[in-house]
Amino acid sequence: MLPGIRIRELSRFHDERGMFCELVRDDWKDFLEGERIVQSSFSLSYPGIIRAWHRHARGQVDNFVVIRGAMKICAYDDRPDSATPLELTEIVSTGEKLQIVRVPGFYWHGLKALGNEPALLLYFVNRLYDYKNPDEERRAWNDPKVVDPRTKQAYDWNRPPHQ
């Protein structure tokens, strides 16, 4: 797993009324590393849709929670001065097994909706989105410069994740 990426399993509390789950708490200091959540958003992705690749240059950290369906969450490090150059992390997250996934924004990252149903993703960030000057750099989802370290070929979103 690339440094700074974290996964925290989330607990569901069931009773006769239904279910309750805390998605993020300010006192999860070991997970948030002192970052403050300032914006939350959600997206719905149809089966097979890939939302990739992008990164943030001004310190944004993304915290993802898949609450319905399944998604593959990937992060790729192509920083030449990094201790983990050309490394890739893949995480499959589902609404059945709730977890929050922290991805530092300096990694190229993206998601793919898996399975046969739309995937619903909630995400929490530590920087407000600036409509006039977005903190996003983008590249194509199939950019051949994003190399899978297992195959030494362009990353294939359809290949099963490395376990």
Buried (B, 14 or more C-beta within 10 A) or exposed (E): EBEBBBBBEBEEEEEEEEEEEEBBEEEBEEBBEEBEBEEEEEBEBEBEBBBBBBBBEEEBBBBBBBBBBBBBBBBBBBBEEBEBEBBBBBBBBBBEEBBBBBBBBBBBBBBBBBEEEBBBBBBBBBBEEEEEEEBBEEBEBEBEEBBBEEEEEEBEBEEEEEE
